[in-house]
Amino acid sequence: MKKLKLSEVNPGTTVKIKKIDGDIDLKKRLLEMGFTIGTNIHVIKKAPLKDPVEVEVRGYNISLRLKEAENIEVEIIA
């Protein structure tokens, strides 16, 4: 099965975090914002050039750079 990255998910889709890659500073920053394994993320929209990506996590709207979203492996749940 192909690994799906958050950066590849279309707006309007809800996904669940399976894995977070990247350096320790990025992982720490994402964890502080509520991105933990098993958490549901709803992709709200992408900018015209796909950067940034706006998502809803734990009731908060957060914009992520495309490079950050590429480090989050997800699975589609809705």
N, C-alpha and C positions, 0 to 999 in steps of 0.2 A: 504494500500500500504506500502511495506517495505521501511524503511528509508535507503537510499544509502549513504555510506560514501566515501569520496574521496579516501581513502586507498583501497577500493574495486573495483575501476574503472580500466578497462584494458587500456594499452597503445594504443594510436591512437584515443581515445574517447574524445569528447568535452562535457563538462557538465556546468551547471549553479549553482552557489552557492545559496542555499536556507536558510541555517542557520549555524551559527558558535557557537559551544559550547566550554567549557573549562573555565579555570580561567581568570581573568581580564588581567593578564600579557600576556597570550597567545593570547587572543582576540586583544589586543592592538598591539602586534607584527605582527599578521596576517593582521590587518587593515593597518599598516604602509607599508606592502609589497604589498598592492593593493588587498587583498582578502576581498571584500565587497559583501554584498548580491546583487544578480542579475548579478554579474560579470561572464563572461565565462572563463573557464579554459580548456586548452587542455593538456591531460596527454601524455607526450612524452615517458617516459620509467620508468621502475622500476628496481632497482638493483636486482641481482640474489636472494638475500635473502629478497627482497621486501622493503628494507630500504637503502637508501632514495628513494623517489618518485620524479621524475623530471617533472615539469609542466611548461606551458607557461601561464602567466597572464599579460594582458595589454602589450604584446610585449616583456616581459622579461622572461627568463628561470630561474626558482627557484627550488631548491631542498628542499624538506620538509622531516622531520623525519616521520616515519610511525605513531608515537603517535600524531603528529600534524595533519596529514592528517585524522586521525580517528575523529577529532573534527569538520570536515567540512562536513556538510550534503549537498548533491548535487542532481540534477536531470539530466538525460541524454538528450542532445538536438541533438547530431549527433555522 
